[in-house]
Amino acid sequence: MQSKNSKTYELVLTALFMAIIIAMAVTPLGYIPLVVINATTLHIPVIIGSLFLGPKKGGFLGGVFGVTSFVKSSLTPTPSAFAFSPVAALTMLPHDGIGEALLLVFKSTFIAIVPRILIGVVPYFVFIGIKKAIATDKKVIYGSIINAVVSFIVGFGVFAFTNKMITEGKFAISTSTAKILAVIIGIVVFVAIEFLFMKKDAKTLAFVTAGITGAMTNTLLVMGSIYLFYKDPYAEVLQIDPSALMAVIGGIISFNGVIEAVVGAIIVYLVGIVLDKIHPAGAVAGKN
């Protein structure tokens, strides 16, 4: 049973994360416009909230994130706002009768809310699972495998970002150099995490992986749902053939998604190790 102090702490932390999410949503800090879709940093407080408050409160915070997306897309619509706002969908997309209108409402509400709720659920169980895995006698094997995956994602994110800058003429280096740079950074990240994981704090790997998982949960589910529900209108916004949309979405995931995941991993780790000293992450298992 939770103590009064513990309940008060969780209530205050929940309110704090809610305030942060709302503040980020109404300022440029929360959504970064990228032509037809917004990259986001709003997943970060949701992930951290999940780790320290549990999956129920984490899911609630994810829902708050989803509502801000819903509202923002309704009030200041982008060309793809129909994917996140039933209001925008009903005004921007053709529909005939109440049945089609309700279907549009369902699709847009699902994309705006459900993936964001899961941002507050999935990272918690990933965090708990990794903590349990690295507590076994096979810590070195499990830890190194997970670390290798994390380092690959970071390296790939560096390459995706650098290659995009090269394509846009902002970086005067070759693609081969970008690949070498990405490999070097991936190796550096692997060595750094391995040192922290093996020598200092075993929770390092859990925090980093939870940050990546939360960000990718958002990107994969949102972009996957857009492809499933709004393939043709989204392709029209991008001015491409619907048959080419899968490749474009893959590009968005490999660039936006991986960059968001890397940023999320860094911030979740830095904030997580501080908060963990006050109230251990994952400590609400079985009570939330």
BAVOMI-809363 format. One record per residue (C-alpha): residue number from 0; residue in one letter; x, y, z. Coordinates in steps of 0.25 Angstrom, whole numbers, plus 2048, in hexadecimal, padded with zeros to 3 digits. Layout:
BEGIN
NUM,A,X,Y,Z;
...
// end
This chain:
BEGIN
0,M,800,800,800;
1,Q,805,80E,7FC;
2,S,809,818,807;
3,K,802,825,808;
4,N,810,82C,804;
5,S,811,822,7F8;
6,K,803,826,7F3;
7,T,806,835,7F5;
8,Y,813,833,7ED;
9,E,80C,82C,7E2;
10,L,801,836,7E1;
11,V,80A,842,7E1;
12,L,813,83B,7D7;
13,T,807,838,7CE;
14,A,802,846,7CF;
15,L,810,84B,7CB;
16,F,812,842,7BF;
17,M,804,847,7BB;
18,A,808,855,7BC;
19,I,815,853,7B4;
20,I,80D,84B,7A9;
21,I,803,857,7A7;
22,A,80E,861,7A8;
23,M,816,85A,79D;
24,A,809,858,795;
25,V,806,867,794;
26,T,814,86C,791;
27,P,81E,868,786;
28,L,825,85F,790;
29,G,81B,854,78E;
30,Y,819,853,77F;
31,I,823,855,775;
32,P,81C,858,767;
33,L,822,850,75C;
34,V,81B,854,74F;
35,V,80F,84A,750;
36,I,810,844,75E;
37,N,815,848,76C;
38,A,821,842,772;
39,T,81F,842,781;
40,T,826,842,78F;
41,L,819,840,797;
42,H,81C,831,798;
43,I,827,834,7A1;
44,P,81F,838,7AE;
45,V,815,82D,7AB;
46,I,821,823,7AB;
47,I,827,828,7B8;
48,G,819,829,7BE;
49,S,817,81A,7BA;
50,L,824,815,7C1;
51,F,822,81D,7CE;
52,L,812,81C,7CF;
53,G,80F,80F,7C9;
54,P,807,80B,7BC;
55,K,7FA,810,7C1;
56,K,7FE,81E,7C4;
57,G,808,81D,7B8;
58,G,7FC,81A,7AF;
59,F,7F4,825,7B4;
60,L,800,82F,7B1;
61,G,801,829,7A3;
62,G,7F2,82C,7A2;
63,V,7F4,83A,7A6;
64,F,7FF,83B,79B;
65,G,7F5,835,791;
66,V,7EA,840,795;
67,T,7F4,84B,792;
68,S,7F7,845,785;
69,F,7E8,844,782;
70,V,7E6,853,786;
71,K,7F2,859,77F;
72,S,7EF,852,772;
73,S,7E1,857,773;
74,L,7E5,865,776;
75,T,7F1,867,76E;
76,P,7F0,85C,763;
77,T,7FB,858,75A;
78,P,7F9,851,74D;
79,S,7F8,844,754;
80,A,7F0,848,760;
81,F,7E5,83F,75C;
82,A,7ED,833,761;
83,F,7EC,839,76F;
84,S,7E0,841,770;
85,P,7D1,83C,76D;
86,V,7CE,84B,76B;
87,A,7D8,84D,761;
88,A,7D5,83F,75A;
89,L,7C6,843,759;
90,T,7CA,850,752;
91,M,7D5,84C,74A;
92,L,7D1,83E,745;
93,P,7C5,83A,73D;
94,H,7BA,831,744;
95,D,7AC,82D,740;
96,G,7A2,82B,74C;
97,I,7A4,829,75B;
98,G,7AA,81C,759;
99,E,7B6,821,752;
100,A,7B7,82D,75B;
101,L,7B7,824,767;
102,L,7C2,81C,761;
103,L,7CB,828,75F;
104,V,7C9,82C,76D;
105,F,7CD,81E,772;
106,K,7D9,81E,769;
107,S,7DF,82C,76D;
108,T,7DC,82A,77C;
109,F,7E3,81C,77C;
110,I,7EF,822,775;
111,A,7F0,82E,77F;
112,I,7ED,827,78C;
113,V,7F0,818,78C;
114,P,7FF,818,787;
115,R,801,823,792;
116,I,7FB,81B,79D;
117,L,804,80F,799;
118,I,810,819,79B;
119,G,80D,819,7AA;
120,V,80B,80A,7AB;
121,V,815,803,7A2;
122,P,822,809,7A7;
123,Y,81E,805,7B6;
124,F,81E,7F7,7B3;
125,V,82A,7F7,7AA;
126,F,832,7FE,7B6;
127,I,82D,7F3,7BF;
128,G,830,7E8,7B6;
129,I,83E,7ED,7B3;
130,K,841,7EF,7C2;
131,K,83D,7E1,7C5;
132,A,845,7DC,7B9;
133,I,852,7E3,7BE;
134,A,850,7DE,7CC;
135,T,852,7D0,7C8;
136,D,85F,7C8,7C7;
137,K,85F,7CB,7B8;
138,K,860,7DA,7BA;
139,V,86C,7DC,7B1;
140,I,865,7D4,7A5;
141,Y,858,7DB,7A6;
142,G,85E,7E9,7A9;
143,S,867,7E8,79D;
144,I,85D,7E4,793;
145,I,853,7EF,797;
146,N,85E,7F9,797;
147,A,862,7F5,789;
148,V,854,7F7,784;
149,V,853,805,78B;
150,S,861,809,785;
151,F,85C,804,777;
152,I,850,80D,779;
153,V,858,819,77D;
154,G,862,817,772;
155,F,857,815,768;
156,G,850,822,76D;
157,V,85E,82A,76B;
158,F,85F,825,75D;
159,A,850,828,759;
160,F,852,836,75F;
161,T,85F,838,758;
162,N,85B,832,74B;
163,K,84F,83C,74B;
164,M,858,848,74D;
165,I,861,843,742;
166,T,855,841,738;
167,E,850,850,73C;
168,G,85E,855,739;
169,K,860,859,748;
170,F,86C,850,74A;
171,A,878,850,741;
172,I,87C,841,743;
173,S,87A,834,73B;
174,T,870,829,73F;
175,S,87B,820,741;
176,T,881,82A,74C;
177,A,873,82A,752;
178,K,873,81B,753;
179,I,880,81B,75A;
180,L,87C,826,763;
181,A,870,81E,767;
182,V,878,811,76A;
183,I,882,819,772;
184,I,877,81F,77B;
185,G,86F,812,77C;
186,I,87C,80B,781;
187,V,87F,817,78B;
188,V,870,816,790;
189,F,872,807,792;
190,V,87F,808,79A;
191,A,879,814,7A2;
192,I,86C,80C,7A6;
193,E,874,7FF,7A8;
194,F,87D,807,7B2;
195,L,872,80D,7B9;
196,F,86A,800,7B9;
197,M,875,7F7,7BD;
198,K,87D,800,7C7;
199,K,873,80A,7CC;
200,D,864,809,7CC;
201,A,85C,7FD,7C5;
202,K,850,806,7C4;
203,T,857,80E,7B9;
204,L,853,804,7AE;
205,A,845,803,7B3;
206,F,843,812,7B3;
207,V,849,814,7A5;
208,T,841,808,79F;
209,A,834,80D,7A5;
210,G,837,81B,79F;
211,I,839,815,791;
212,T,82D,80B,793;
213,G,823,816,796;
214,A,827,81F,78B;
215,M,827,814,781;
216,T,819,80F,786;
217,N,814,81D,783;
218,T,81A,81E,775;
219,L,817,810,770;
220,L,809,80F,775;
221,V,806,81D,770;
222,M,80C,81C,762;
223,G,807,80D,761;
224,S,7F9,812,765;
225,I,7F9,81D,75B;
226,Y,7FD,813,750;
227,L,7F2,80A,754;
228,F,7E7,814,755;
229,Y,7EB,820,74C;
230,K,7F4,81A,742;
231,D,7EE,821,736;
232,P,7EB,82F,73C;
233,Y,7F9,82F,743;
234,A,800,82C,735;
235,E,7F8,837,72F;
236,V,7FD,841,739;
237,L,80C,83C,736;
238,Q,808,83D,727;
239,I,80D,82F,725;
240,D,807,822,720;
241,P,800,81A,72B;
242,S,809,80E,727;
243,A,815,816,72B;
244,L,810,81A,738;
245,M,816,80E,740;
246,A,824,812,73B;
247,V,821,820,740;
248,I,81C,81C,74D;
249,G,828,813,74F;
250,G,831,820,74C;
251,I,829,828,757;
252,I,82B,81C,761;
253,S,83A,81B,75E;
254,F,83C,82A,75F;
255,N,831,831,768;
256,G,82F,824,770;
257,V,83D,820,773;
258,I,841,82F,776;
259,E,836,830,780;
260,A,83A,823,786;
261,V,849,827,788;
262,V,844,834,78E;
263,G,83A,82D,797;
264,A,845,823,79C;
265,I,84E,82E,7A0;
266,I,844,836,7A7;
267,V,83D,82A,7AE;
268,Y,84B,825,7B3;
269,L,84F,833,7B8;
270,V,842,836,7BF;
271,G,840,828,7C3;
272,I,84D,826,7CB;
273,V,84A,833,7D3;
274,L,83B,82F,7D6;
275,D,83F,821,7D9;
276,K,847,825,7E5;
277,I,83A,82C,7EB;
278,H,831,821,7E7;
279,P,836,814,7E0;
280,A,830,812,7D2;
281,G,827,806,7D0;
282,A,824,806,7DF;
283,V,815,807,7DD;
284,A,815,7F9,7D7;
285,G,808,7F2,7DC;
286,K,803,7FE,7E3;
287,N,7FF,807,7D7;
// end
